[in-house]
Amino acid sequence: MSDPFRNHSFGPTGPAIGALAVTPSDSADLAQAVRAVTIGGEGGRLSFISSRDGQTYTTGELPPGTYPLCARRIRATGTTATGLTGWI
């Protein structure tokens, strides 16, 4: 199937162009920065390092769902949510 949008660029609110499984780590960045994270398992907190400003942020308790954020790392310390998928 051809993709008529292949040569279009998408802004930060556009559709994802890829996905990756996320394993939280305190030392390793993701293979690619993500624009959103889906919590597919148990809800909980997300702790991440922003790909924009390098700061660490931790959310409150979140239910399963998809959340927009710019992250280069999802930290093990402070993350209790499970079944994570990162959207590129």
ChimeraX commands (.cxc) that place a marker at each C-alpha (Angstrom):
marker #1 position 0.00,0.00,0.00 radius 0.5
marker #1 position 1.36,3.41,-0.85 radius 0.5
marker #1 position 1.55,6.11,1.80 radius 0.5
marker #1 position 0.40,9.47,0.40 radius 0.5
marker #1 position 1.76,11.20,3.52 radius 0.5
marker #1 position 5.28,9.72,3.38 radius 0.5
marker #1 position 6.89,13.02,2.37 radius 0.5
marker #1 position 4.94,15.17,4.83 radius 0.5
marker #1 position 6.38,16.33,8.12 radius 0.5
marker #1 position 4.22,16.18,11.21 radius 0.5
marker #1 position 4.28,18.68,14.05 radius 0.5
marker #1 position 4.15,17.78,17.73 radius 0.5
marker #1 position 0.36,17.36,17.61 radius 0.5
marker #1 position 0.42,15.20,14.49 radius 0.5
marker #1 position 0.13,11.42,14.41 radius 0.5
marker #1 position 2.88,9.20,15.77 radius 0.5
marker #1 position 5.28,7.84,13.15 radius 0.5
marker #1 position 6.57,4.94,15.24 radius 0.5
marker #1 position 6.47,3.24,18.61 radius 0.5
marker #1 position 8.80,1.42,20.98 radius 0.5
marker #1 position 8.44,-0.68,24.09 radius 0.5
marker #1 position 9.67,1.26,27.13 radius 0.5
marker #1 position 11.72,-0.32,29.88 radius 0.5
marker #1 position 12.28,2.27,32.61 radius 0.5
marker #1 position 15.97,2.88,33.38 radius 0.5
marker #1 position 17.85,5.31,35.59 radius 0.5
marker #1 position 20.94,5.23,33.34 radius 0.5
marker #1 position 19.93,4.55,29.71 radius 0.5
marker #1 position 18.11,6.91,27.39 radius 0.5
marker #1 position 15.42,5.55,25.08 radius 0.5
marker #1 position 16.52,4.52,21.59 radius 0.5
marker #1 position 14.68,7.62,20.39 radius 0.5
marker #1 position 12.94,10.48,22.18 radius 0.5
marker #1 position 9.18,10.02,22.45 radius 0.5
marker #1 position 6.27,12.46,22.15 radius 0.5
marker #1 position 3.80,10.41,24.19 radius 0.5
marker #1 position 3.64,7.38,26.48 radius 0.5
marker #1 position 0.83,4.87,26.79 radius 0.5
marker #1 position 0.30,3.13,30.11 radius 0.5
marker #1 position -1.14,-0.20,29.02 radius 0.5
marker #1 position -0.86,-2.12,32.28 radius 0.5
marker #1 position -1.33,-0.97,35.83 radius 0.5
marker #1 position -1.73,2.74,36.25 radius 0.5
marker #1 position 0.77,4.61,38.37 radius 0.5
marker #1 position 3.37,7.34,38.23 radius 0.5
marker #1 position 5.77,8.23,35.41 radius 0.5
marker #1 position 9.15,9.75,36.10 radius 0.5
marker #1 position 10.92,11.02,32.99 radius 0.5
marker #1 position 13.72,13.23,31.74 radius 0.5
marker #1 position 12.47,15.81,29.27 radius 0.5
marker #1 position 14.03,15.79,25.81 radius 0.5
marker #1 position 13.40,19.54,25.72 radius 0.5
marker #1 position 15.02,20.90,28.86 radius 0.5
marker #1 position 16.78,17.89,30.43 radius 0.5
marker #1 position 14.83,18.28,33.66 radius 0.5
marker #1 position 13.33,15.35,35.57 radius 0.5
marker #1 position 9.57,15.33,36.06 radius 0.5
marker #1 position 7.34,12.93,37.98 radius 0.5
marker #1 position 3.59,12.76,37.51 radius 0.5
marker #1 position 0.97,11.97,40.09 radius 0.5
marker #1 position -1.00,8.74,39.87 radius 0.5
marker #1 position -2.28,8.19,36.32 radius 0.5
marker #1 position -4.82,5.65,35.08 radius 0.5
marker #1 position -4.06,3.55,31.98 radius 0.5
marker #1 position -4.13,5.76,28.88 radius 0.5
marker #1 position -1.93,7.82,26.56 radius 0.5
marker #1 position -0.18,10.94,27.78 radius 0.5
marker #1 position 1.65,13.55,25.65 radius 0.5
marker #1 position 5.14,14.36,26.88 radius 0.5
marker #1 position 8.61,14.87,25.41 radius 0.5
marker #1 position 10.98,12.38,27.01 radius 0.5
marker #1 position 14.41,11.00,26.29 radius 0.5
marker #1 position 14.34,8.66,29.31 radius 0.5
marker #1 position 11.66,7.04,31.44 radius 0.5
marker #1 position 13.25,6.60,34.85 radius 0.5
marker #1 position 12.95,3.43,36.92 radius 0.5
marker #1 position 13.09,5.46,40.12 radius 0.5
marker #1 position 9.69,7.04,40.58 radius 0.5
marker #1 position 7.93,5.11,37.78 radius 0.5
marker #1 position 5.29,2.68,39.01 radius 0.5
marker #1 position 3.14,2.47,35.86 radius 0.5
marker #1 position 3.50,-0.72,33.77 radius 0.5
marker #1 position 3.01,-1.84,30.18 radius 0.5
marker #1 position 4.63,1.29,28.73 radius 0.5
marker #1 position 4.78,2.14,25.02 radius 0.5
marker #1 position 6.57,5.23,23.74 radius 0.5
marker #1 position 5.25,7.02,20.65 radius 0.5
marker #1 position 7.65,8.75,18.25 radius 0.5
marker link #1:1,2 radius 0.2
marker link #1:2,3 radius 0.2
marker link #1:3,4 radius 0.2
marker link #1:4,5 radius 0.2
marker link #1:5,6 radius 0.2
marker link #1:6,7 radius 0.2
marker link #1:7,8 radius 0.2
marker link #1:8,9 radius 0.2
marker link #1:9,10 radius 0.2
marker link #1:10,11 radius 0.2
marker link #1:11,12 radius 0.2
marker link #1:12,13 radius 0.2
marker link #1:13,14 radius 0.2
marker link #1:14,15 radius 0.2
marker link #1:15,16 radius 0.2
marker link #1:16,17 radius 0.2
marker link #1:17,18 radius 0.2
marker link #1:18,19 radius 0.2
marker link #1:19,20 radius 0.2
marker link #1:20,21 radius 0.2
marker link #1:21,22 radius 0.2
marker link #1:22,23 radius 0.2
marker link #1:23,24 radius 0.2
marker link #1:24,25 radius 0.2
marker link #1:25,26 radius 0.2
marker link #1:26,27 radius 0.2
marker link #1:27,28 radius 0.2
marker link #1:28,29 radius 0.2
marker link #1:29,30 radius 0.2
marker link #1:30,31 radius 0.2
marker link #1:31,32 radius 0.2
marker link #1:32,33 radius 0.2
marker link #1:33,34 radius 0.2
marker link #1:34,35 radius 0.2
marker link #1:35,36 radius 0.2
marker link #1:36,37 radius 0.2
marker link #1:37,38 radius 0.2
marker link #1:38,39 radius 0.2
marker link #1:39,40 radius 0.2
marker link #1:40,41 radius 0.2
marker link #1:41,42 radius 0.2
marker link #1:42,43 radius 0.2
marker link #1:43,44 radius 0.2
marker link #1:44,45 radius 0.2
marker link #1:45,46 radius 0.2
marker link #1:46,47 radius 0.2
marker link #1:47,48 radius 0.2
marker link #1:48,49 radius 0.2
marker link #1:49,50 radius 0.2
marker link #1:50,51 radius 0.2
marker link #1:51,52 radius 0.2
marker link #1:52,53 radius 0.2
marker link #1:53,54 radius 0.2
marker link #1:54,55 radius 0.2
marker link #1:55,56 radius 0.2
marker link #1:56,57 radius 0.2
marker link #1:57,58 radius 0.2
marker link #1:58,59 radius 0.2
marker link #1:59,60 radius 0.2
marker link #1:60,61 radius 0.2
marker link #1:61,62 radius 0.2
marker link #1:62,63 radius 0.2
marker link #1:63,64 radius 0.2
marker link #1:64,65 radius 0.2
marker link #1:65,66 radius 0.2
marker link #1:66,67 radius 0.2
marker link #1:67,68 radius 0.2
marker link #1:68,69 radius 0.2
marker link #1:69,70 radius 0.2
marker link #1:70,71 radius 0.2
marker link #1:71,72 radius 0.2
marker link #1:72,73 radius 0.2
marker link #1:73,74 radius 0.2
marker link #1:74,75 radius 0.2
marker link #1:75,76 radius 0.2
marker link #1:76,77 radius 0.2
marker link #1:77,78 radius 0.2
marker link #1:78,79 radius 0.2
marker link #1:79,80 radius 0.2
marker link #1:80,81 radius 0.2
marker link #1:81,82 radius 0.2
marker link #1:82,83 radius 0.2
marker link #1:83,84 radius 0.2
marker link #1:84,85 radius 0.2
marker link #1:85,86 radius 0.2
marker link #1:86,87 radius 0.2
marker link #1:87,88 radius 0.2
view
